[in-house]
């Protein structure tokens, strides 16, 4: 049989746990949640191959998160990589326009 004191201590720790979880839930609810996209979304929207997206991940150019064997990216990170690529392309003169030489 469990002693009353041990039971009360256990119940206090359970209550503290649930209070902590409620606090975390409130903080997360109040925080702006970023939109996440998966690899298929990135490939489709940016017209990239899976291998290109993998290379961006492997070279640490595109941050990602894995969950349940699936890879997700913050939309803001994808947009940042896209903007950086656009800036490099314009800087290097690879804008797709024919040279006027």
C-alpha positions as a Markdown table, in Angstrom:
| # | Residue | x | y | z |
|---|---|---|---|---|
| 1 | Unk | 0.0 | 0.0 | 0.0 |
| 2 | Unk | 1.3 | 3.5 | -0.9 |
| 3 | Unk | 1.9 | 5.9 | 2.0 |
| 4 | Unk | -0.2 | 9.0 | 2.1 |
| 5 | Unk | 2.9 | 11.3 | 2.0 |
| 6 | Unk | 4.4 | 9.5 | -1.0 |
| 7 | Unk | 1.0 | 9.8 | -2.8 |
| 8 | Unk | 0.7 | 13.5 | -2.0 |
| 9 | Unk | 4.3 | 14.1 | -3.3 |
| 10 | Unk | 3.5 | 12.2 | -6.5 |
| 11 | Unk | 0.3 | 14.2 | -7.0 |
| 12 | Unk | 2.2 | 17.5 | -6.5 |
| 13 | Unk | 4.7 | 16.5 | -9.1 |
| 14 | Unk | 2.0 | 15.5 | -11.6 |
| 15 | Unk | 0.2 | 18.9 | -11.0 |
| 16 | Unk | 3.5 | 20.7 | -11.5 |
| 17 | Unk | 4.0 | 18.8 | -14.7 |
| 18 | Unk | 0.6 | 19.7 | -16.1 |
| 19 | Unk | 1.1 | 23.4 | -15.0 |
| 20 | Unk | 4.3 | 23.4 | -16.9 |
| 21 | Unk | 2.7 | 21.9 | -20.0 |
| 22 | Unk | -0.1 | 24.5 | -19.9 |
| 23 | Unk | 2.5 | 27.3 | -19.7 |
| 24 | Unk | 4.4 | 25.9 | -22.7 |
| 25 | Unk | 1.1 | 25.5 | -24.6 |
| 26 | Unk | 0.2 | 29.2 | -23.9 |
| 27 | Unk | 3.6 | 30.4 | -25.0 |
| 28 | Unk | 3.4 | 28.4 | -28.2 |
| 29 | Unk | -0.1 | 29.5 | -29.0 |
| 30 | Unk | 0.8 | 33.2 | -28.6 |
| 31 | Unk | 3.9 | 32.8 | -30.8 |
| 32 | Unk | 3.5 | 33.2 | -34.6 |
| 33 | Unk | 3.9 | 29.7 | -36.2 |
| 34 | Unk | 5.9 | 29.5 | -39.4 |
| 35 | Unk | 4.5 | 27.7 | -42.4 |
| 36 | Unk | 6.2 | 24.4 | -43.1 |
| 37 | Unk | 6.5 | 22.7 | -46.5 |
| 38 | Unk | 7.8 | 19.3 | -47.5 |
| 39 | Unk | 10.3 | 18.3 | -50.1 |
| 40 | Unk | 7.6 | 17.6 | -52.7 |
| 41 | Unk | 6.3 | 21.2 | -52.2 |
| 42 | Unk | 9.7 | 22.7 | -52.6 |
| 43 | Unk | 10.4 | 20.7 | -55.8 |
| 44 | Unk | 7.1 | 21.5 | -57.3 |
| 45 | Unk | 7.0 | 25.2 | -56.5 |
| 46 | Unk | 10.6 | 25.9 | -57.4 |
| 47 | Unk | 10.9 | 23.4 | -60.2 |
| 48 | Unk | 13.8 | 21.7 | -58.6 |
| 49 | Unk | 14.8 | 18.1 | -58.6 |
| 50 | Unk | 14.8 | 16.1 | -55.3 |
| 51 | Unk | 18.5 | 15.8 | -55.7 |
| 52 | Unk | 19.0 | 19.6 | -55.9 |
| 53 | Unk | 17.0 | 20.0 | -52.7 |
| 54 | Unk | 19.1 | 17.3 | -51.1 |
| 55 | Unk | 22.3 | 19.1 | -52.1 |
| 56 | Unk | 21.0 | 22.3 | -50.6 |
| 57 | Unk | 20.4 | 20.4 | -47.4 |
| 58 | Unk | 23.7 | 18.6 | -47.5 |
| 59 | Unk | 25.6 | 21.8 | -48.0 |
| 60 | Unk | 23.7 | 23.5 | -45.1 |
| 61 | Unk | 22.2 | 26.1 | -47.5 |
| 62 | Unk | 18.7 | 25.0 | -46.6 |
| 63 | Unk | 17.8 | 24.3 | -43.0 |
| 64 | Unk | 15.4 | 21.4 | -42.4 |
| 65 | Unk | 13.6 | 19.3 | -39.8 |
| 66 | Unk | 12.8 | 15.6 | -40.0 |
| 67 | Unk | 9.6 | 14.3 | -38.5 |
| 68 | Unk | 8.2 | 10.8 | -38.9 |
| 69 | Unk | 10.7 | 10.0 | -41.7 |
| 70 | Unk | 9.7 | 13.1 | -43.7 |
| 71 | Unk | 11.7 | 16.3 | -44.3 |
| 72 | Unk | 10.2 | 19.7 | -43.7 |
| 73 | Unk | 11.4 | 23.2 | -44.4 |
| 74 | Unk | 10.3 | 26.6 | -43.0 |
| 75 | Unk | 8.8 | 28.5 | -45.9 |
| 76 | Unk | 10.9 | 31.6 | -44.8 |
| 77 | Unk | 14.1 | 29.5 | -45.2 |
| 78 | Unk | 13.1 | 28.3 | -48.7 |
| 79 | Unk | 12.3 | 31.9 | -49.7 |
| 80 | Unk | 15.7 | 33.1 | -48.3 |
| 81 | Unk | 17.6 | 30.5 | -50.4 |
| 82 | Unk | 15.6 | 31.5 | -53.4 |
| 83 | Unk | 16.5 | 35.2 | -52.9 |
| 84 | Unk | 20.1 | 34.4 | -52.4 |
| 85 | Unk | 20.2 | 32.3 | -55.6 |
| 86 | Unk | 18.5 | 35.1 | -57.4 |
| 87 | Unk | 21.0 | 37.7 | -56.1 |
| 88 | Unk | 24.0 | 35.4 | -57.1 |
| 89 | Unk | 22.5 | 34.8 | -60.6 |
| 90 | Unk | 22.0 | 38.5 | -61.2 |
| 91 | Unk | 25.5 | 39.3 | -59.8 |
| 92 | Unk | 27.1 | 36.8 | -62.1 |
| 93 | Unk | 25.1 | 38.0 | -65.1 |
| 94 | Unk | 23.2 | 34.7 | -65.5 |
| 95 | Unk | 19.8 | 36.3 | -65.8 |
| 96 | Unk | 18.9 | 34.3 | -68.8 |
| 97 | Unk | 19.0 | 37.3 | -71.2 |
| 98 | Unk | 21.1 | 37.1 | -74.3 |
| 99 | Unk | 24.3 | 39.2 | -74.4 |
| 100 | Unk | 24.3 | 42.3 | -76.6 |
| 101 | Unk | 27.9 | 41.8 | -77.8 |
